[in-house]
Amino acid sequence: MENFVSLTELSADEIWTVLNKAVKLKQEWKSGGNRPILKGKILALVFQKPSLRTRVSFDVGMLHLGGNALYLSPNEIGLGGRESVPDVARVLSGYVDGIMARTFSHDHIVQLAEYASVPVINGLSDFNHPCQAMGDFLTILEHKGTLDGITLTYVGDGNNVARSLMFTAAKLGVNFNIATPEGYEIEQEYVTLAENDAAASGATLQFFHDPVAAVTGSDVIYTDVWTSMGQEAEAKKRLAVFPPYQVNDELVAHAKDDVIVMHCLPAHRGEEITDSVADGAHSVLFPQAENRLHAQKGILALLMA
């Protein structure tokens, strides 16, 4: 891999390489610390959208591996506005050894990767959230011991996180269900991409409007906020549509007894997930959040060491 931009560009082997590297680096960290394989390396953190997990996990991940991270706020760059994306890519390439960008437009990530001479990592775009997916599948692997035969069910909006889970599941042979309200499904062009990968891996992809039907027999239930950043104008409309898709105790009861419940956070408690589930016996929300750190260290090690 030269960059980590889109899950659609990665093979199953490349995804497994990231996951296996993350497992080793996590074990190494828990056993006393990581070797400074990125000593002297600097990662630029380019943010258009705020984030707790993305900023802290990349910053700490670089420190764990012996490097440093440099935070650049939206106002400092004005990506695509004050300064063109190609110019930002070329300027930063002269200063740093890698660029992580968290943007609204996926095209900005693509342009950064095209014009930068250092590795570019997608920390989130409106198309997909590949670092989140790596942390998520690392979490499933840890809690289930395998990905073979696993059914992952996403309940909520067919957004960038949902697409990322679908793409990754399809490539790795994990069965993927999704329950969305009508009009909020994953776009057909992306479903077609995933179906092609699923045909090769043996995964099944199923699409529902009924959340109960979707989660029945599932190993993993996953949800996300109903209104993502940049969709604030739709919030009132979405709040009227999505309540039947809340992940609550009643819905979780339809899954397997040992189901785990996941959320990429931040959670709007009382909307897409209840406190009793988020803090309950099935929840792995906070181990999942921690695994962003370890998954991203795997990406950093593979791209920058």
C-alpha positions in Angstrom: 0.0 0.0 0.0 1.2 3.5 -0.8 -1.9 5.2 0.7 -4.9 4.3 2.8 -7.7 6.1 1.1 -10.6 3.8 0.2 -11.6 0.3 1.2 -12.7 -0.3 -2.3 -9.1 -0.1 -3.4 -7.8 -2.7 -0.9 -7.7 -6.4 -1.4 -8.7 -8.9 1.3 -5.0 -9.7 1.8 -4.1 -6.0 2.3 -6.9 -5.7 4.9 -5.7 -8.8 6.7 -2.2 -7.4 6.6 -3.4 -4.3 8.5 -5.4 -6.3 11.0 -2.5 -8.7 11.7 -0.1 -5.8 12.1 -2.5 -4.1 14.5 -2.8 -7.3 16.6 1.0 -7.6 16.9 1.4 -3.9 17.8 -1.3 -4.1 20.4 0.2 -7.2 22.0 3.6 -5.5 21.9 2.2 -2.3 23.5 0.4 -4.3 26.3 3.7 -6.2 26.9 5.6 -3.1 27.7 5.6 -0.7 24.7 6.1 -0.5 21.0 9.5 -0.3 19.4 10.2 3.2 18.0 9.9 2.2 14.3 8.8 5.7 13.3 11.5 7.5 15.2 12.1 10.9 13.5 8.9 10.7 11.4 6.2 13.3 11.5 2.5 12.9 10.6 0.4 15.9 9.6 -3.1 15.8 10.9 -5.4 17.8 8.6 -8.8 18.4 10.0 -11.9 19.9 8.4 -14.2 18.0 10.8 -13.6 17.9 14.6 -13.0 14.6 16.3 -12.0 13.2 19.7 -11.0 9.6 18.6 -9.3 10.4 15.3 -7.1 13.2 16.6 -6.1 11.5 19.9 -5.6 8.0 18.4 -3.4 9.2 15.6 -1.4 11.6 17.9 -0.9 8.9 20.5 -0.2 6.2 17.9 2.6 8.2 16.4 4.0 8.8 19.9 3.8 5.0 20.7 5.8 4.3 17.5 8.4 6.9 18.3 7.3 9.6 15.9 5.4 12.9 16.3 2.1 14.3 15.0 1.3 17.9 14.0 -2.3 19.0 14.3 -3.6 21.5 11.6 -7.1 22.9 12.3 -9.6 23.8 9.6 -8.8 27.5 9.9 -5.1 27.0 9.5 -5.4 25.5 6.0 -8.8 26.2 4.6 -8.5 23.0 2.5 -9.9 23.6 -1.0 -10.8 27.2 -0.2 -8.0 29.4 1.1 -5.5 27.0 -0.6 -6.0 24.4 -3.3 -5.8 20.7 -2.3 -2.9 20.0 -4.7 -0.9 22.9 -3.3 -1.5 21.7 0.3 -0.4 18.2 -0.7 2.8 19.4 -2.3 3.6 21.9 0.5 3.1 19.3 3.3 5.1 16.7 1.4 8.1 18.9 1.9 7.7 19.1 5.6 6.3 15.8 6.9 6.5 12.0 6.3 2.8 11.3 6.1 -0.6 13.1 5.9 -3.8 12.1 7.7 -6.9 14.0 6.6 -10.4 14.1 8.0 -12.5 15.9 5.4 -16.1 16.4 4.2 -15.4 15.7 0.5 -13.8 12.4 -0.4 -12.4 14.1 -3.5 -10.2 16.1 -1.3 -8.6 12.9 0.0 -8.2 11.6 -3.5 -6.5 14.8 -4.6 -4.2 14.8 -1.5 -3.1 11.2 -2.4 -2.6 12.2 -6.1 -0.4 15.2 -5.5 1.4 14.3 -2.2 4.8 12.5 -2.4 4.2 11.0 1.1 1.6 8.5 2.2 -2.0 9.8 2.7 -4.4 8.3 5.2 -8.2 8.9 5.1 -9.3 9.7 8.6 -12.9 10.1 7.4 -14.6 11.4 4.3 -18.2 11.5 3.1 -17.7 8.3 1.1 -16.1 6.0 3.7 -14.3 5.7 7.0 -11.6 3.1 6.5 -9.7 3.6 9.7 -12.9 3.1 11.7 -13.6 -0.1 9.8 -10.1 -1.5 10.7 -10.7 -0.8 14.4 -14.2 -2.3 14.1 -13.0 -5.6 12.5 -10.1 -5.8 15.0 -12.7 -5.6 17.7 -14.9 -8.3 16.2 -11.9 -10.5 15.8 -10.9 -10.1 19.4 -14.3 -10.7 20.9 -15.4 -13.5 18.5 -12.0 -15.2 18.0 -12.7 -15.4 14.3 -14.4 -13.7 11.4 -15.6 -17.0 9.8 -19.3 -17.4 9.9 -19.9 -14.0 11.6 -23.0 -12.0 10.7 -22.7 -8.3 11.2 -25.9 -6.2 11.2 -25.9 -2.5 10.9 -29.0 -0.6 11.9 -29.6 3.1 10.9 -28.5 5.4 8.1 -26.7 4.1 5.1 -23.8 6.5 5.6 -20.0 6.4 5.2 -19.6 4.1 8.2 -22.2 1.7 6.9 -20.5 1.6 3.5 -17.2 0.9 5.1 -18.5 -2.0 7.1 -20.2 -3.4 4.0 -17.1 -3.1 1.8 -14.9 -4.7 4.5 -17.3 -7.5 5.3 -17.7 -8.3 1.6 -14.0 -8.6 1.1 -13.3 -10.7 4.2 -16.2 -13.1 3.8 -18.3 -11.7 6.7 -22.1 -11.8 6.3 -23.5 -8.3 6.3 -27.1 -7.2 7.0 -28.3 -3.6 7.0 -31.7 -2.2 8.1 -32.4 1.3 7.0 -35.6 3.4 6.6 -36.8 3.7 3.0 -34.9 6.5 1.3 -31.8 6.1 3.5 -30.3 2.9 1.9 -26.7 2.5 0.7 -26.5 3.7 -2.9 -26.9 0.9 -5.5 -23.6 1.7 -7.1 -21.8 0.9 -3.8 -23.9 -2.2 -3.2 -22.9 -3.5 -6.6 -19.2 -3.0 -5.8 -19.7 -5.0 -2.5 -21.7 -7.7 -4.2 -18.8 -8.4 -6.6 -16.5 -8.8 -3.6 -19.0 -10.9 -1.7 -19.4 -13.3 -4.7 -15.6 -13.9 -4.5 -15.4 -14.2 -0.7 -18.6 -16.1 0.0 -20.2 -13.4 2.1 -23.9 -12.8 2.0 -25.3 -9.2 1.8 -28.9 -8.6 2.9 -30.8 -5.4 2.9 -33.8 -4.8 5.1 -36.3 -2.1 6.2 -37.3 -4.2 9.2 -34.6 -3.9 11.9 -36.0 -7.0 13.8 -35.6 -9.2 10.7 -32.2 -7.8 10.1 -30.7 -8.5 13.6 -32.3 -11.9 14.2 -29.5 -14.4 14.7 -26.8 -11.8 14.4 -23.4 -12.0 16.1 -22.8 -8.2 15.9 -25.2 -5.2 16.0 -23.7 -1.9 14.9 -25.3 1.6 14.9 -24.3 5.2 14.3 -25.8 8.6 14.7 -28.9 9.3 12.6 -27.6 12.7 11.5 -23.9 13.0 10.6 -21.8 16.2 10.5 -22.8 18.2 7.5 -26.4 17.0 7.6 -27.7 19.3 10.4 -30.3 20.8 8.1 -32.0 17.3 7.9 -31.9 16.7 11.7 -35.6 17.4 12.4 -36.7 15.2 9.5 -34.4 12.4 10.4 -35.6 12.5 14.1 -39.1 11.8 12.8 -38.0 8.8 10.6 -35.4 6.9 12.6 -36.9 6.1 16.0 -38.0 2.5 14.9 -34.3 1.9 14.3 -33.1 2.6 17.8 -30.8 -0.1 19.2 -32.5 -0.9 22.5 -32.9 -4.0 24.7 -35.9 -5.2 22.8 -34.1 -5.2 19.5 -30.9 -6.7 20.9 -33.0 -9.6 22.3 -33.6 -10.8 18.8 -29.9 -11.4 18.1 -27.7 -14.2 19.4 -27.3 -14.5 23.2 -23.6 -13.6 22.9 -24.1 -10.7 20.4 -21.8 -7.7 20.8 -23.1 -4.2 20.2 -20.9 -1.6 18.5 -21.0 2.2 17.8 -18.3 4.3 16.2 -19.1 7.2 18.6 -19.9 9.9 19.4 -23.3 8.5 20.4 -26.5 10.4 20.8 -27.8 8.4 23.7 -31.5 8.1 23.8 -31.7 8.4 20.0 -29.9 5.6 18.0 -28.9 3.7 21.1 -30.2 3.5 24.7 -28.1 3.9 27.8 -29.0 0.4 28.9 -27.5 -1.1 25.7 -24.5 1.3 25.4 -23.5 0.5 29.0 -24.9 -3.0 29.1 -23.4 -6.5 29.0 -23.3 -6.7 25.2 -21.6 -3.4 24.6 -18.0 -3.2 23.3 -18.2 0.5 22.6 -15.1 1.4 24.5 -12.8 -1.5 23.6 -13.9 -0.6 20.1 -12.9 3.0 20.5 -9.5 1.9 22.0 -8.9 -0.3 18.9 -8.9 2.8 16.7 -5.5 3.4 18.2 -4.1 0.0 17.5 -5.6 -0.4 14.1 -4.2 2.9 13.0 -0.8 2.0 14.4 -0.9 -0.9 12.0 -1.7 1.4 9.1 1.1 3.9 10.2 3.6 1.1 10.5 2.9 -0.3 7.1 2.9 3.1 5.3 5.6 5.0 7.1 8.1 2.6 8.7 
